[in-house]
Amino acid sequence: MTLQNLQKLLSELIDHQRKTLLKYAREIVKDATAEDILQPNDFPELENSPHFRYEEGIVAGLQSAESAVNAWIAEQKKETV
């Protein structure tokens, strides 16, 4: 797997998980938007949902992995210059 493929895979996983999170949020708050899930504290039903928080944690973990890969790539580019 190339680094570009890894970056693409992480991006796709994050996108899929955000959609999963929004779908779940809409089961709790019918008119929840993609923006709303960024601030779940505005909705006590989301804020207090262990399942929502779990799914949200998966997004955060994937984003952390993506950031780590991107930082590593940037560091490798610096070293080759």
Order of alpha helices (4+ residues) and beta strands (2+ residues): alpha-alpha-alpha
